[in-house]
């Protein structure tokens, strides 16, 4: 994907007998994915599957809950 900054194609991965895939080393390096990291799998039946690090989503959810609690305390 030459010329598309920040866009990558890491190749083809195969699904094993247990439904597992191996994330290519280059992708793990670029996205700083290490053993033990939690990943969130999203799916859209028309567009496909996306796998992202879960930490930003968890932090976002925590901020939403804190804001909600704060508003409820102000009532």
Beta strands, then each sheet from edge to edge (+ up, - down):
strand 1: 39-44
strand 2: 48-53
sheet 1: 1+ 2-
end
